[in-house]
Amino acid sequence: MQKNNMNIFLFIFRMNLQPDAQPDATQMKTYMTQWTQWIGDMENAGQLAPGGNHLSARGKVLYSDGRTRPTPFIEDGTSVAGYILILAKSIDEATIIAEKCPLLNGKNTSVEIRATAAPGLANNI
């Protein structure tokens, strides 16, 4: 989808959500300062779109065959921890923005970049 000649991209943040993998109070303060700066930089540059949030470590997964998982999906020790929407001209520009994400300074973390699309058009992007 586009907004003012810009494409909307979704950044999906993955990290280890296990309690023993969480930063201590000092590390968390540093991380949140870096996070706030990164978000502020995008907002000031007109790159931050409305939408996004941190996600609880609690959740449930429902499968098409009726099975359920009583916890969020975890792969390689990581799970989705949050998301934001950003504005960029291309996936390459979105990647440059994502490369500055302070979450990437952690261990076993990632940022997935996905273009948004109108229903039925997802394979055309």
N, C-alpha and C positions, 0 to 999 in steps of 0.2 A: 504494500500500500504506500501511497505517497502523500506528503503534506508539504505544500509550498515548494515543489520541485525537489524535495528531499524524500528519501525512503526511510521508513520506520524499521528499525532493527531491534530485536530482542536479545539482550544479554542474559544468559542463564548462568548463574554462579553455582559451582559445585565445590563442596569441601567436606572434610571428615566431620560428621556431626556427633561422633561418639564423645561422651563426657570426658574421657581421658585425653582427648585430642584438642581440647579447648584451650585457648590462651589464658594466661593468668591476668590479673587485673591491670598490671603495668603494660603488658603486651596489648591487651584489649584497648587501653587508652590510646596507645600509639597507632594501632590499626584504625580506630575510629577517627582519629585526627587525619590520617592519610585518606581514609574513605571520604570524609566530609570535604576535604580539599579537592579530591578528584571529581566528586559530584558537583561541587561549586564551580570548578573549571568548566565542566560541560555545560552547566546552566548558563554561565556567563558567556560562553561561545554560542549559545542558542542550539546546542546539540542534545539537550535533555528533553525528552518527550514526557507528557504526563503518563503516569503509571509506573508501577514497580513497588516491591516491598521485600523485606526479609521474610523467610518462612520458618515456621515452627519446626522443631526436630520431630514432632509427633505427626502422624498421619496414617493413611490406609491406602492400599492399592487394590482396585477392583479389576479383575480380568474378564475377558469376554466369555470364558468357559464357566463362569460362576465362582471361581476361586477368589479368595481375598488374601491379602498380606496385611497383617496387623500393624505394620510399620512402613515408613516410606521406602521406596525402591532404593537400594544401595548397591552400587557396582564399584569394585576395586576400593571399597572402604569409603566411597564418597556418595553424597546425595545432593539433590538440589537444595540450596540454602537461600536462594532469593533470585530476583530478576529486576531489570529495569528496561525501559524503552528509550532508544536514542534516535536521533535524526542524523543521517549521513547520506552522501550522494551515492555511495557504492559500498559493497561489502569490504573492499580494500580500505576505504576511509573508516568504516566501522571497526575494522581490525586494528588500525592505528590507534583509535580511541581506546579499544579494549586492552591493548598492550600496556597501557598506563595504569590499569586497574591494580590497586594495592593488594587485592586478594591474591594475585599471582606471586606475591612475595612469600606466601605460605607454602607449606609442604602438602602435596597431594590435593592441590586445588586446580580449578580450571574455569575458564569463561567460554561458554559456547555462544556463538554469534549466529543468529538466524534472521533472515529477512521475513517480514510479515507479508501476508498475501490475503487477498479476498478469498472467501470460500470457493473451492473448485479450481483455483488458479495456482495452488501451491507448487505444482510440478513445473510451472512455467518460469520460475525464478532461478 
